[in-house]
Amino acid sequence: MKALLVDNSSDRPKMTLGDHPTPEPDAGELLVKIEATALNRADLLQKTGNYPPPKGASPILGLEMAGTVEEVGEGVSRFKKGDAVFGLLPGGGYAEYCTIHEEMAIPVPDSLSMEEAAGVAETFLTAFQALLWNGEIYPEETVLIHAGASGVGTSAIQLAKHLYSAKIVATAGTKEKLDLCQSLGANFGINYKEEYFAKVIENELGANSIDLIIDFVGAPYWDQNIDVLAKNGRLIHLGLLGGASVEKMSLVPILRKRLTVRGSTLRNRTDDYKKLLTKEFTEAAFELIEDGTIKPIIDSVNDWEDVEEAHSRMKNNKNAGKIILTGM
């Protein structure tokens, strides 16, 4: 099969179209002809050698896909050849074919195109995990979502609003991105480039007013995050885009406010974990996707041979929502 492979022959790794063995489905698995995949920041890290795939996973980039079942392995009962599916992958999305266990595959509803379906799994499952499994969200709590216009951010805003009736504050770096966040359900947005978000939140909602924070930035936001959290507040770190080291920190607020600080990843979780997460997410949110209440936010759709331009757009933080690759 054809696949996008990492060319490390120079100091600057780049993607190139090449040949790779076509995977074969094991028992319980589907062989899927991929129609579209989506970019994630993990792709950029893996491309530069800083995020190796989990043991046994495909070395090909791509953590999600949508496509058509080409073949089913022994014991498969939920899907048949010709069914349209999407789902989470540990790798292998930048290719013509992939395998996925049937318990991690989700039917593509009529309300979504293949390009849209390709942008659901990684962001919505990550957001669902962060809000419910990690963040233990309760209905009508107040949630702060950083990088609100990112793929996971846009998904988290929609889930927080429609599943938990949360009051939502989002941060982003442009007016256009903030407008997008509010159109998806954020009560108000804060431009982190222009305003000190903790001060804005205190002025708008009062001191110690945030119950749950979903953060991708890390060290630069630590003090402000701790300041705005309410008693029994939870801070969930999903990324460290701004840095990993906090030079000075006090443990007193964590003790005084009974705070919980957690870090979470998804790619290196066990298959059983991902199967259960897929099941619970589908039970909670599939009907909302099917009827159009929640949806993946698509920034752009690119031919997969234009992957370098797509990677550059993500690296430079120009996207609002998901960047899709198609044309496999």
C-alpha positions in Angstrom: 0.0 0.0 0.0 1.0 3.7 -0.3 1.7 5.5 2.9 3.3 8.8 4.1 6.6 8.0 5.6 9.1 10.1 7.5 12.3 10.9 5.5 15.2 11.5 8.0 17.9 11.9 5.3 18.4 15.6 6.2 18.5 17.7 9.4 14.8 18.5 8.8 12.6 15.5 8.8 9.9 15.6 6.1 7.0 13.4 4.9 7.3 11.5 1.7 5.0 9.1 -0.2 6.3 5.6 -0.3 5.4 1.9 0.0 4.6 0.0 3.2 3.3 -3.5 3.8 -0.5 -3.6 3.9 -1.6 -4.7 7.4 -3.7 -7.8 7.9 -6.6 -8.0 10.4 -6.2 -10.3 13.4 -9.2 -11.9 15.1 -11.7 -9.2 16.1 -10.1 -6.6 13.8 -11.2 -4.7 10.7 -9.1 -3.9 7.7 -10.2 -0.4 6.7 -9.6 1.4 3.4 -8.8 4.9 4.8 -10.7 7.8 3.1 -9.5 10.6 5.5 -7.3 11.1 8.5 -6.6 14.1 10.7 -3.5 15.8 12.1 -2.6 15.9 15.8 0.3 17.5 17.5 1.6 14.1 18.4 2.3 13.7 14.7 4.7 16.6 14.7 6.5 15.2 17.7 6.8 11.7 16.3 8.0 13.1 13.0 11.0 14.7 14.8 11.7 11.5 16.8 10.3 12.9 20.1 7.2 10.7 20.4 7.9 7.0 19.4 4.8 4.9 18.8 3.7 2.4 21.5 5.2 -1.1 21.4 3.5 -3.1 18.6 1.8 0.0 17.0 2.3 1.0 13.4 5.3 3.3 12.9 3.2 5.3 10.4 1.9 8.6 11.7 -1.8 9.2 12.2 -3.9 8.7 15.3 -7.4 8.6 13.8 -9.2 7.8 10.5 -12.5 7.3 8.7 -13.0 4.8 6.0 -14.7 1.8 4.6 -14.4 -1.8 5.9 -12.5 -3.8 3.4 -12.1 -7.1 5.2 -13.1 -8.5 8.7 -11.0 -10.8 10.9 -12.2 -13.9 12.6 -15.0 -13.4 15.1 -16.0 -9.9 14.0 -19.7 -9.4 14.6 -20.4 -5.7 14.7 -19.3 -4.7 11.2 -19.2 -6.1 7.7 -17.4 -5.3 4.4 -18.6 -2.0 3.0 -19.5 -0.4 6.4 -18.3 3.2 7.0 -16.4 3.5 10.3 -14.2 5.9 12.1 -12.0 5.5 15.2 -8.9 6.0 17.3 -5.6 4.5 16.2 -2.2 4.1 18.0 -0.7 4.9 14.6 -1.2 4.1 11.0 -3.6 6.8 9.8 -1.4 8.3 7.1 -1.8 5.3 4.8 -4.2 3.7 2.4 -5.2 0.9 4.8 -5.2 0.3 8.6 -6.5 -2.2 11.1 -8.7 -1.4 14.1 -10.4 -3.6 16.6 -14.1 -3.7 16.1 -14.7 -2.4 19.7 -12.8 0.7 18.9 -14.6 1.4 15.6 -17.6 3.7 15.5 -20.2 3.8 12.6 -20.1 7.0 10.5 -23.5 8.6 10.9 -25.3 10.0 7.9 -24.8 13.5 9.3 -21.0 13.4 8.8 -18.9 13.3 5.7 -15.8 11.0 5.8 -13.6 14.2 6.2 -15.7 15.2 9.2 -15.7 11.8 10.7 -11.9 11.6 10.5 -11.7 14.5 12.9 -13.9 13.1 15.7 -12.1 10.3 17.5 -8.8 11.7 18.9 -10.2 15.1 20.0 -13.6 14.0 21.3 -12.3 10.9 23.1 -9.5 13.0 24.6 -11.9 15.7 25.7 -14.4 13.1 27.1 -11.6 11.4 29.0 -10.4 14.7 30.4 -13.8 16.1 31.4 -15.3 12.9 32.9 -12.7 10.3 33.6 -9.9 12.6 34.7 -11.8 15.8 35.7 -14.8 14.1 37.3 -17.1 16.9 36.1 -20.4 17.5 37.7 -23.4 19.1 36.0 -23.4 22.9 35.9 -19.9 23.3 37.1 -17.6 26.1 35.8 -14.9 24.9 33.4 -11.9 26.8 32.0 -10.7 25.3 28.7 -7.4 26.6 27.4 -6.6 26.5 23.7 -10.3 26.6 23.2 -10.1 26.7 19.4 -7.9 23.6 19.1 -9.3 20.3 18.1 -9.6 19.0 21.7 -10.6 22.5 22.9 -13.6 22.8 20.5 -14.6 19.2 21.4 -14.4 19.9 25.1 -16.5 23.0 24.9 -19.3 21.2 23.1 -19.2 18.2 25.4 -19.1 20.4 28.5 -22.1 22.3 27.3 -24.3 19.6 26.0 -23.5 16.7 28.3 -22.9 18.6 31.6 -24.6 22.0 31.1 -21.4 23.6 32.3 -20.5 27.3 32.4 -17.5 27.6 30.1 -14.6 30.0 29.9 -12.2 29.6 27.0 -8.9 31.1 26.1 -7.5 31.6 22.6 -5.1 34.0 20.8 -7.3 35.8 18.2 -10.8 37.3 18.1 -11.8 34.8 15.4 -10.8 31.9 17.6 -12.7 33.4 20.6 -15.8 33.9 18.4 -15.6 30.3 17.4 -15.4 29.2 21.1 -18.4 31.3 22.0 -20.4 30.0 19.0 -19.8 26.4 20.3 -21.0 27.2 23.8 -18.4 29.1 25.8 -20.0 31.8 28.0 -17.1 34.1 27.4 -13.6 34.0 26.0 -10.3 35.6 26.9 -7.4 36.5 24.6 -4.4 35.2 26.5 -2.1 37.4 24.4 -3.8 40.6 25.5 -5.2 39.9 29.0 -4.2 38.2 32.2 -6.8 35.5 32.2 -6.9 35.0 36.0 -7.8 38.7 36.5 -10.5 38.6 33.9 -12.1 35.5 35.5 -12.0 37.1 38.9 -13.7 40.2 37.6 -16.3 38.3 35.7 -17.0 35.3 38.1 -15.3 36.1 41.4 -12.3 34.7 43.1 -11.8 30.9 43.3 -14.6 30.3 40.8 -13.3 27.6 38.4 -14.2 24.0 39.2 -12.2 22.3 36.4 -9.4 23.4 34.1 -8.4 21.6 30.9 -4.8 22.8 30.1 -2.5 22.1 27.2 0.0 24.9 27.9 1.7 23.9 31.2 4.2 26.0 33.1 3.3 29.5 32.0 -0.3 29.1 33.2 0.5 27.3 36.5 0.1 30.2 38.9 -3.0 31.6 37.2 -4.6 28.2 37.1 -4.0 27.6 40.8 -5.3 31.1 41.6 -8.7 30.7 39.9 -9.5 27.2 41.0 -12.3 26.8 43.6 -12.2 24.5 46.6 -12.1 20.9 45.4 -11.0 22.2 42.0 -9.3 19.9 39.4 -6.5 20.8 37.0 -6.0 18.4 34.1 -2.8 18.7 32.1 -3.1 17.3 28.5 0.0 19.0 27.1 3.0 21.2 27.9 3.2 23.4 24.9 4.5 26.3 26.9 7.0 24.5 29.0 7.3 21.9 31.7 9.2 23.6 34.5 7.7 25.8 37.2 10.5 27.7 38.9 8.7 28.6 42.1 5.5 27.1 43.4 3.7 26.8 46.7 1.9 23.7 47.7 -0.2 25.7 50.2 -3.1 26.4 47.8 -3.3 22.8 46.8 -3.7 21.8 50.4 -5.9 24.8 51.4 -8.3 24.4 48.5 -8.1 20.6 48.4 -7.0 20.7 44.7 -6.4 17.8 42.4 -3.7 18.0 39.7 -3.6 15.3 37.1 -1.7 14.6 33.9 -3.2 12.5 31.2 -2.3 11.0 27.8 -4.3 8.7 25.6 -2.1 7.1 22.9 -0.1 4.8 25.3 -3.2 3.6 27.2 -4.1 -0.1 27.0 -6.4 -1.4 24.3 -8.9 -2.3 27.0 -8.9 1.2 28.3 -9.5 2.6 24.8 -12.2 0.1 24.1 -14.1 1.1 27.3 -13.5 4.8 26.6 -14.9 4.4 23.1 -17.9 2.5 24.4 -18.8 5.1 27.1 -18.2 8.0 24.7 -20.4 6.4 22.1 -23.2 5.8 24.6 -23.0 9.3 25.9 -22.5 11.4 22.7 -23.2 9.4 19.5 -26.8 10.6 19.3 -25.6 14.2 19.7 -23.2 13.7 16.8 -25.9 11.9 14.7 -28.4 14.8 15.1 -25.8 17.5 14.6 -25.9 18.9 18.1 -22.2 18.5 18.4 -19.7 18.2 15.5 -16.0 18.2 14.7 -14.8 21.7 13.7 -12.8 21.4 10.5 -10.1 24.0 9.8 -9.1 22.8 6.4 -9.1 19.7 4.1 -5.9 18.9 2.3 -4.8 16.3 -0.2 -2.4 14.0 1.7 0.4 14.8 -0.7 0.2 18.3 0.7 1.0 17.0 4.2 4.0 19.3 4.7 1.9 22.4 4.3 -0.7 21.0 6.6 2.0 20.2 9.3 3.3 23.8 8.9 -0.1 25.2 9.5 -0.5 23.2 12.7 3.1 23.9 13.9 2.5 27.7 13.5 -0.8 27.5 15.4 -2.8 28.8 12.5 -5.6 26.3 12.7 -8.9 26.6 14.4 -10.2 23.0 14.7 -9.0 19.9 12.8 -6.8 19.8 9.8 -7.8 16.9 7.6 -5.9 14.8 5.0 -7.7 13.0 2.3 -7.1 11.5 -1.2 -5.5 8.2 0.0 
